[in-house]
Amino acid sequence: MSFRTIEWRDNKVVMIDQTRLPGEEVYNEYEDFQGVAEAIRGMIIRGAPAIGVAAAMGVALGARDIIADTYESFSRQLANVCDVLARTRPTAVNLFWAIERMKRVAEANRDRDLQFIRETLKAEAIRIEQEDLEICRAIGRHGGQLIREGATVLTHCNAGGLATAGYGTALGVIRAAHEAGKNIQVFADETRPWLQGARLTAWELMKDGIPVTLISDNMAGYFMKKGAITACVVGADRIAANGDTANKIGTYSVAVLAKENKIPFYVAAPVSTLDLSIKSGDDIPIEERHASEVTHLQGLPVAPEGVKVRNPAFDVTPARYIAGIITEKGVVRGDYEKELKALVGQ
Ligand code: MRU
């Protein structure tokens, strides 16, 4: 891949600015945790695993700048850093997973000197980023086998290199099938209102020379009914214990259409996207974003001023629509409740 989504460089966090793609490839530098929190909230960086990496790096930046004499004082201030980062976006569980992992590392080293803890947190954040790339490749290895020669794969939103440390989850599956020499093509839903499909998925697939066709969201049913789509693969923001999956708004419609047309609908996600503390999708918090994302396109109004708007950023696809959940540890099918527990050794 010819871009870096996020990296720790010269004691700063560098991110490709996803609000400016595909027009401009600009990299922003963040020197403090408040900047990283703003970047997550403002979707400079987005996608569940990438948000997790950003939050971990934000914690490391915050820890670096804490002035304290005792571990107690350090830990109190670190809790504040974590709270600020945790309040940025509510749905993707990877954010909370990464913050908890960083907190545990600090706690495990509470008897060491503070400089050691700061360095250890920095190393942990970089490790989370490197691991995510490996995890995506493993997801690709498992999922790529499910994609047949000659397949046309529909994906929704962007679950690609831009949504992870690189390679992607849903796009990791597609990349792996392509790298295995299979002649496949992708249909990318544009993904209103934020246009992750049009702006990001189309951009990164074209960069890698993977054949991609862009469609608007309301065309998916038309192409499925015509037999033009043979599989669907999407990412996930949070997967409940029963397999219900929160992902970008519009994913549920794709899944229902896929079932109606007898097309397998797969979810690709790392184990860090599982939230087995939540029984079903009904309990997943759904972020509601600003109305202007719906009323405006690139700053231009496309609706009458003052119109009432709803803008949930995610929806939940019930597990019964999902043909398989592709993780770095393998593909889970059937009785999700039982199989997901077994996957994480519970
Ligand atoms: O609002 P976004 O762009 O952060 O939403 C992203 C998605 O819904 C992705 O499909 C999901 O996070 C998986 S990314 C590998």
Boltz pocket constraint, residues with backbone or C-beta under 6 A from the ligand:
constraints:
  - pocket:
      binder: B
      contacts: [[A, 45], [A, 46], [A, 47], [A, 48], [A, 49], [A, 92], [A, 156], [A, 157], [A, 158], [A, 159], [A, 160], [A, 163], [A, 164], [A, 168], [A, 169], [A, 170], [A, 196], [A, 234], [A, 235], [A, 236], [A, 237], [A, 247], [A, 248], [A, 249], [A, 268], [A, 313]]
      max_distance: 6.0
